[in-house]
Each structure stands twice: as structure tokens, then as C-alpha cells.
Amino acid sequence: MALLVGLLIGGSRFLYESSMPSLVPHDAQGGIWVVFSSVVSGGTVLLVSLFCFLALRFFGMQMRLWGSVCLLPLIFIVGWTANTMIHLTQIRHALVDAANPTTEPDRLRGLVGYETGFGYEIDNRIASNPNTPVDVLRSLYGKSDQVGTVMCLARNPKTPDDILLKLASRDDNWKEWIQKSLAANPRYKEITGPKPSAVPSEAASR
């Protein structure tokens, strides 16, 4: 019985937490998530099983005080696990909302810098989102050390023209990658491409 309870609680945490990397399939930290989840979930199974076994045993022996003492860490572990899963749900919603082009601008503004455990993934998604307000895109441009975010800005047609031009003039180790991102941006092609020749007026042509 105790082992079954431990497997239920620890296993639920593992299944939920280990599914998180699927939301960010190309992130190198996904493997760390799975390893961490395996260790913590395994510990959760052992601790829950142990304290559940002791509590049941003490209560069965009519030693209610000791049974209650064993219930306290059990309640703490279950509450901690539940709180962790709630937090993971919030992270999941944040990642989805940051990438959704229909997300409200205020929601995107509030997600900037949100800590997910996946580096700057949230900022990268917001920088790529066509519904992100201009002031937010400008604030993300200020995070020049987040190269992934900068490259997302370079690909976003909604990024202000002056920022695209500044990115084009950037000369550092990431110049080649930024240039490739700009090359995929139709807006950048518009502002840097050849300007159409003015059509002479009828009066001027006579």
C-alpha cells in the first residue's frame, strides 16, 4: 500500500515534469530536466513510501502520536510535489502563450524575462511573436547578450526598422548568424532593397 502511494505521487511528478522538454524540443537543457526529474521523483517515491509505511504501522499499533509524527513529513512532501506541478503548469502556459500570435500584447509584455528553466526561451518566443508590442521588442533588443533573442528579433517583420538596421551593422562573433536571420526577414529586404524608380509624370514626359 505504502509503495503504491509512493509510486503514484512520485510517478505522477516524473511523467509531468519529464514531458516539459517536448515544449522546447531543440533546447539542450531538456536532458537536464529529465535527469533532474528522475532523481527527484525517485527520491519522492522512496520518502513517500517510507513515511506512509511508518504511519500505517504506528497507527496499526495504536501508537497515534508516532503515526501523526510520520504524517507530517508525508503531508509536506505531497504538498511540495503538488506545488511543483502547479508551477510547471504555469511554465507550460507561459511557453505556449509566448509563441501564440493571438496572445494579448499585455500578456506578452508581462512574460518578458519569465523564468522557465529553459534559458531565454520565453524571450526568444516573444521576440518572434508578430503580436508583441514595439516597446517590448525594443526592450528585448537591449538584451544584446541574449544572442538567440537578437536573432529572433532579426527575423521578426514587426521589429522596428531602426533596430533591423542596427542589427545589420553589428560586427561581432555572431554577425554571420544575425545576417542569415535578417536575410529571412521580408521587412529587412524591403528597407534595404533597391528603391523603385519614380514614374515620370505626364507633364515631365512632354
Sequence and secondary structure as in RCSB ss.txt:
>XXXX:A:sequence
MALLVGLLIGGSRFLYESSMPSLVPHDAQGGIWVVFSSVVSGGTVLLVSLFCFLALRFFGMQMRLWGSVCLLPLI
FIVGWTANTMIHLTQIRHALVDAANPTTEPDRLRGLVGYETGFGYEIDNRIASNPNTPVDVLRSLYGKSDQVGTV
MCLARNPKTPDDILLKLASRDDNWKEWIQKSLAANPRYKEITGPKPSAVPSEAASR
>XXXX:A:secstr
 HHHHHHHHHHHHHHHHHTGGGGSTT TTHHHHHHHHHHHHHHHHHHHHHHHHHHHHHHHTT HHHHHHHHHHHH
HHHHHHHHHHHHHHHHHHHHHHHH TTS HHHHHHHTT   SSTTHHHHHHHH TTS HHHHHHHHT TT HHHH
HHHHH TTS HHHHHHHHT  STTHHHHHHHHHT HHHHHHHS        HHHH 
